[in-house]
Amino acid sequence: MLLRSALPSLVLVLAPFAIGADAPAIDPALAGRYLQEAAQLCHADAGRLWGKSLCGPTLLVDPVTRRVVANQADAEGRLRAEGGVYVGQLPADQAIANTAVPWAGVRWTEMLWPLKEDPAQRHTVMAHEAFHRIQASLGLPLDGRDSPHMDTLEGRYTVQLEWRALDAALAAKTDAERRARAADALAFRAARYQKFPEAEQAETALERNEGLAEYTGVMVGNRTPAEQVAMAHWDLTWHPKNDATFARSFAYPSGPAYGMLLDRYRPGWRKAIVKGGSPAGMLAEALHVDMAAKPDVAKLAARYDGPALLASERARAAARARQAAKYTAQLVTGPVLKLPLKHMKVQFNPSNLMPLGDAGTVYPTMQVIDDWGSIEVDGGALMDPDWTLLTVAAPASDTTSDTLRGQGWTMKLAPGWQLAPGERKGDRTIAQGR
């Protein structure tokens, strides 16, 4: 999963599946078999989905040891041939993620080890990440920021109703039922757009990125229509249960469902979307759904167990408000350390974020590399909306050491960088020494 920020820098995003330190070390033989699976998938597609082959350089990375196994040599001689694959070590200045990444003179599809044991899930991830490597060449920007409205009560409520309606549409036995359920999904989306005027632009950007990638994963990673529907159903039901927030992860359930419905009701949509537009907007046009109409959400929601969902979301909203107050004290009103971002490489989990309104979004866990060094966060960091500033709690004490620590973070300063006074009393920033 790759996100391009407004800066001329590389930004990497971790997959929403945790990798523990006790995960098994990368096995070159098993990695080689997985690389063969990826090759078989892209050869079977033969460029039919997007008019361009998904085959290409692929790199599997052990996040603990940084050992890598690749399907080809690099351009700088950093990998060596061994047992039919290429092995080596990813240097510390490279972030590790499920993404597309340039390294050692090659643009790779990079995936974290271990890959999923379930073949369908593993193949979906393989094709998803392969799409990210080629999507810029298709004219689809690697773009998309957080969508804070997806962490509000109204945003979460309507998107989950939308997912339930999409799931019902994919499972429908008749065309009439499928169209009706798809129209319900679009009605829930229309209600969200009317509540949040900025929602359409924000959602479209991420759905044209991660949504299309997950659609590709489902369609290429699963060979039969039944298998594709089953994986789309998995996306539509797994994320609501497991994602702490939908501020970045909402496109994963939405993308495959809208794509598969468009395959039925608007053939040729993949060529059209390269020129602009959104999957939901295209489906609304195809089904003649008026997105400006004001739907009766309460009435429609009754078909999808809406009252129970609303009660659950209200309880969650109260708990999130308490956590947001703690983060505000830690990262906004209290003494903080502000870190400018210029040439950033960052890893994070897109499923556990917490928006704090105009202040930005809290990333409970993340790793960032920039000119000033690197920081490991395990207790919350605040990312500015424009991705030019990262804020953490002020360090426990000033020090001349190159290792800094504070509430929820540890930082390693690059040579020549040091703490400096911030704008407010008690705040700190970093600057290059004189």
C-alpha positions in Angstrom: 0.0 0.0 0.0 1.6 3.2 -1.1 0.8 6.8 -0.4 2.3 9.7 -2.1 2.4 12.8 0.0 2.3 16.4 -1.2 6.1 16.4 -0.6 8.6 15.0 -3.1 9.3 12.2 -0.7 8.5 8.5 -0.4 5.8 7.5 2.1 5.2 3.9 2.9 2.2 2.4 4.6 2.2 -0.9 6.6 -0.4 -3.5 5.9 -3.3 -3.6 8.3 -2.2 -7.0 9.6 0.2 -6.9 12.5 3.6 -8.7 12.2 4.9 -9.8 15.6 8.6 -10.1 16.6 8.0 -13.8 17.1 7.0 -14.4 13.5 9.1 -17.2 11.8 12.2 -16.1 10.0 12.1 -15.9 6.2 12.6 -19.3 4.6 14.2 -18.9 1.1 12.7 -22.1 -0.2 9.1 -21.2 0.9 9.6 -17.6 -0.3 10.7 -19.0 -3.6 7.4 -21.0 -3.9 5.4 -17.9 -3.0 7.3 -15.9 -5.7 6.4 -18.6 -8.2 2.7 -18.3 -7.1 2.9 -14.5 -7.8 4.3 -15.2 -11.2 1.6 -17.7 -12.0 -1.1 -15.2 -11.0 0.2 -12.4 -13.2 0.8 -14.7 -16.1 -2.8 -16.0 -15.8 -4.0 -12.4 -15.9 -1.7 -11.6 -18.9 -2.5 -7.9 -18.6 -6.2 -8.4 -19.3 -7.5 -6.4 -16.3 -5.6 -3.2 -16.8 -4.0 -3.6 -20.2 -0.6 -4.0 -18.6 1.2 -7.0 -17.0 1.4 -7.2 -13.2 4.5 -9.2 -13.5 7.8 -7.7 -12.3 10.4 -7.4 -9.6 9.2 -8.7 -6.3 10.9 -8.5 -2.9 9.8 -10.4 0.2 11.2 -8.8 3.4 11.6 -10.2 7.0 10.7 -7.1 9.2 12.6 -8.5 12.1 16.0 -9.4 10.5 15.6 -7.3 7.3 16.6 -10.3 5.3 15.1 -10.2 1.8 14.3 -12.8 -0.9 13.7 -11.6 -4.5 12.7 -13.1 -7.8 15.4 -11.3 -9.7 18.8 -9.5 -9.3 19.0 -5.9 -8.4 20.9 -3.3 -10.4 23.6 -2.6 -7.8 24.8 -6.1 -7.0 23.4 -6.1 -3.4 21.5 -9.4 -3.9 23.2 -12.8 -4.6 21.7 -15.8 -6.3 20.9 -18.7 -4.1 18.7 -21.7 -4.7 16.7 -20.2 -7.6 16.1 -16.9 -5.8 18.1 -13.8 -4.9 18.8 -13.1 -1.2 20.3 -10.2 0.7 19.8 -7.6 3.4 17.6 -4.5 3.3 19.6 -1.5 4.7 18.4 0.4 7.8 17.6 3.5 5.8 14.8 1.7 3.9 11.3 1.4 5.4 9.7 -2.0 5.3 6.1 -2.3 4.1 3.6 -3.9 1.8 4.1 -1.4 -1.0 5.9 -0.5 -4.2 9.4 0.8 -3.5 12.5 1.8 -5.4 15.6 0.2 -4.0 19.0 -0.8 -5.5 18.2 0.6 -8.9 14.9 -1.4 -9.2 11.3 -0.6 -8.6 9.9 -3.5 -6.5 6.7 -4.9 -5.4 7.6 -5.3 -1.7 5.7 -7.6 0.8 6.2 -8.3 4.4 7.1 -11.8 5.7 5.4 -14.0 6.6 2.8 -13.9 3.9 -0.7 -15.0 4.8 -1.1 -18.8 5.2 -4.6 -18.8 3.5 -4.0 -19.0 -0.2 -6.8 -16.8 -1.2 -5.8 -14.0 1.1 -2.1 -14.4 0.2 -2.9 -14.2 -3.6 -5.1 -11.2 -3.0 -2.2 -9.4 -1.3 0.2 -10.4 -4.0 -1.9 -8.9 -6.8 -2.9 -5.9 -4.7 0.8 -4.9 -4.2 1.7 -5.7 -7.8 -0.9 -3.1 -8.9 0.8 -0.4 -6.8 4.0 -1.0 -8.7 2.3 -0.3 -12.1 -0.5 2.1 -11.2 1.4 5.3 -11.8 2.2 4.1 -15.3 -1.6 3.6 -15.9 -2.2 7.3 -15.0 -3.6 6.5 -11.6 -1.8 8.7 -8.9 -0.5 7.1 -5.8 -2.5 9.4 -3.6 -4.9 9.6 -0.8 -4.9 11.1 2.7 -6.7 10.4 5.9 -10.5 10.9 5.9 -11.3 12.1 9.4 -15.0 12.0 8.8 -14.8 8.2 8.7 -14.0 8.3 12.4 -17.2 10.2 13.4 -20.4 8.5 14.5 -22.2 9.5 11.3 -19.4 8.6 9.0 -18.8 5.2 10.5 -22.6 4.4 10.7 -23.3 5.2 7.0 -20.2 3.5 5.7 -20.9 0.3 7.5 -24.5 0.4 6.3 -23.1 0.9 2.8 -20.8 -2.1 3.1 -23.8 -4.3 4.3 -25.8 -3.2 1.3 -22.9 -3.9 -1.1 -22.4 -7.3 0.5 -26.1 -8.0 -0.1 -25.8 -6.8 -3.7 -22.9 -9.2 -4.4 -24.9 -12.1 -2.9 -28.2 -11.2 -4.7 -29.9 -14.0 -6.7 -31.7 -11.7 -9.1 -30.7 -8.6 -11.1 -33.6 -6.7 -9.6 -32.4 -7.4 -6.1 -28.8 -6.7 -6.9 -29.7 -3.3 -8.4 -31.9 -2.4 -5.4 -29.2 -3.3 -2.8 -26.6 -1.4 -4.8 -28.9 1.6 -4.9 -29.2 1.3 -1.1 -25.4 1.4 -0.8 -25.3 4.5 -2.9 -28.0 6.1 -0.8 -26.0 5.6 2.4 -23.0 7.2 0.6 -25.1 10.1 -0.6 -26.2 10.8 3.0 -22.6 10.8 4.1 -21.6 13.2 1.3 -24.4 15.6 2.3 -23.3 15.5 6.0 -19.6 16.0 5.2 -19.0 18.2 2.1 -15.3 17.2 1.9 -16.1 13.5 2.0 -16.5 12.9 -1.7 -13.1 14.2 -2.7 -11.3 12.5 0.2 -12.9 9.1 -0.4 -12.5 9.2 -4.1 -8.7 9.8 -3.8 -8.1 6.8 -1.6 -10.6 4.6 -3.5 -8.7 5.3 -6.8 -5.6 4.2 -5.0 -6.2 1.5 -2.4 -9.7 0.7 -3.5 -8.5 -0.1 -7.1 -5.5 -2.0 -5.7 -7.8 -4.2 -3.6 -10.2 -4.8 -6.5 -7.2 -5.9 -8.5 -6.1 -8.2 -5.7 -9.5 -9.8 -5.5 -9.9 -10.2 -9.3 -6.4 -11.4 -10.1 -5.8 -13.3 -6.9 -9.0 -15.4 -7.1 -9.7 -17.1 -10.4 -13.4 -18.0 -10.4 -16.3 -15.6 -9.9 -17.4 -17.5 -6.8 -13.9 -17.1 -5.3 -13.9 -13.5 -6.1 -17.2 -12.8 -4.5 -16.1 -14.8 -1.4 -13.0 -12.6 -1.0 -15.0 -9.4 -1.5 -17.3 -10.7 1.2 -14.3 -11.3 3.4 -13.2 -7.7 2.9 -16.7 -6.3 3.6 -17.0 -8.2 6.9 -13.5 -8.5 8.2 -12.7 -4.7 8.3 -15.8 -3.6 10.2 -14.9 -6.1 13.0 -11.2 -5.6 13.1 -10.3 -2.0 12.1 -10.2 0.4 15.1 -10.9 3.2 12.6 -11.9 3.5 9.0 -10.1 6.8 8.4 -7.7 5.1 5.9 -8.9 1.5 5.6 -12.4 2.2 4.3 -11.3 1.8 0.7 -10.3 -1.9 1.1 -13.9 -3.2 1.6 -15.4 -0.6 -0.9 -13.0 -1.1 -3.8 -13.7 -4.7 -4.8 -17.5 -4.4 -4.3 -17.9 -1.3 -6.5 -15.4 -2.7 -9.1 -17.3 -6.0 -9.4 -20.7 -4.2 -9.7 -19.2 -1.9 -12.4 -17.9 -5.0 -14.3 -21.5 -6.0 -14.5 -23.3 -2.7 -15.1 -20.6 -0.5 -16.8 -18.2 -2.5 -19.0 -15.2 -0.5 -19.9 -15.1 1.4 -16.6 -11.5 0.6 -16.0 -10.4 2.5 -19.1 -12.7 5.4 -18.1 -11.5 5.7 -14.5 -8.0 6.4 -15.6 -9.2 9.7 -16.9 -11.0 10.6 -13.7 -14.1 10.0 -11.6 -14.9 7.6 -8.8 -16.2 4.0 -8.8 -19.2 4.9 -6.8 -20.0 7.8 -9.1 -19.7 5.6 -12.1 -22.1 3.0 -10.6 -24.6 5.7 -9.7 -24.6 6.9 -13.3 -25.0 3.3 -14.6 -27.9 2.6 -12.2 -29.5 6.0 -12.6 -29.2 6.8 -8.9 -29.5 10.5 -8.0 -26.7 11.2 -5.5 -28.2 14.6 -4.8 -31.4 13.1 -3.4 -31.9 13.1 0.4 -32.4 9.4 1.4 -34.4 8.3 4.5 -31.4 6.7 6.2 -33.4 5.4 9.2 -35.9 3.6 6.9 -33.2 2.1 4.7 -31.1 1.1 7.7 -33.8 -1.1 9.1 -33.0 -3.6 6.3 -29.4 -3.9 7.5 -29.8 -4.1 11.3 -29.3 -0.4 11.6 -30.6 0.2 15.1 -28.2 -2.3 16.7 -25.3 -0.9 14.7 -26.2 2.7 15.7 -26.3 1.7 19.4 -22.9 0.1 19.1 -21.4 3.1 17.3 -22.8 5.5 20.0 -21.0 3.5 22.7 -17.8 3.5 20.7 -18.0 7.3 20.1 -18.2 7.9 23.8 -15.1 5.8 24.4 -13.2 7.4 21.5 -14.0 10.9 22.9 -12.3 9.9 26.2 -9.2 8.7 24.3 -9.2 11.8 22.1 -9.1 14.0 25.2 -6.0 12.1 26.4 -4.3 12.4 23.1 -5.1 16.1 23.0 -3.5 16.7 26.4 -0.5 14.6 25.3 0.1 16.0 21.8 -1.7 19.4 21.5 -2.0 21.3 24.7 0.9 19.8 26.7 4.6 20.3 26.0 5.6 18.7 22.7 8.5 17.9 20.4 7.8 19.0 16.8 9.6 17.2 14.0 9.7 18.8 10.5 9.1 16.4 7.6 11.0 16.9 4.3 12.2 13.6 2.9 10.1 11.2 4.8 9.9 7.4 4.8 7.2 6.2 7.2 5.6 3.0 8.2 2.3 2.8 10.1 -0.8 0.7 10.6 -3.7 2.3 8.6 -6.4 0.6 10.8 -5.7 2.1 14.2 -5.6 5.9 13.5 -7.5 8.6 15.5 -8.3 11.9 13.9 -8.2 15.0 16.1 -10.0 17.5 13.9 -7.9 20.4 12.5 -4.9 19.4 14.7 -4.3 16.3 12.5 -4.4 12.5 13.0 -2.9 10.5 15.8 -0.9 7.4 14.7 -0.6 5.2 17.8 2.3 3.3 16.2 4.7 4.3 13.5 8.3 4.5 12.3 9.6 7.6 10.6 13.0 8.2 8.9 13.9 11.8 7.8 16.9 14.0 7.5 17.1 14.4 11.3 17.2 10.6 12.0 14.6 8.1 12.9 11.8 7.7 15.5 9.9 4.7 16.7 6.5 5.5 18.1 4.4 3.1 20.2 2.4 5.5 22.3 1.0 8.1 19.8 2.3 10.7 17.4 0.3 13.5 15.7 0.6 14.0 12.0 -0.3 17.4 10.6 -3.1 17.4 7.9 -0.5 18.5 5.3 2.1 15.9 6.3 4.8 18.4 6.9 5.1 18.1 10.7 5.1 15.3 13.2 4.4 16.0 16.9 5.2 13.8 19.9 5.2 14.4 23.6 8.2 16.5 24.8 11.3 14.5 25.7 11.6 13.5 29.3 14.7 15.7 29.6 17.2 17.6 27.5 20.2 15.7 26.6 23.3 15.9 24.4 23.0 12.2 23.5 22.0 11.1 20.0 19.2 8.9 21.5 16.1 10.8 22.8 13.1 9.3 24.6 9.7 10.6 25.6 6.2 9.3 26.4 5.5 6.6 23.7 8.6 7.1 21.5 12.3 6.6 21.1 14.4 8.7 18.6 17.8 8.3 17.1 19.3 11.6 15.9 21.4 11.9 12.8 24.9 13.4 13.1 24.8 17.1 13.4 21.2 17.4 14.7 20.2 18.4 18.3 17.3 19.6 20.4 16.3 23.2 20.2 13.7 25.4 22.0 10.2 25.3 20.5 7.6 28.1 20.0 5.9 27.6 23.4 7.5 27.3 26.8 8.4 23.6 27.4 8.1 22.8 23.7 11.1 21.4 21.7 12.0 21.0 18.1 15.2 19.8 16.4 17.8 21.7 14.4 21.1 21.2 12.8 24.0 22.2 15.0 26.2 25.1 14.2 
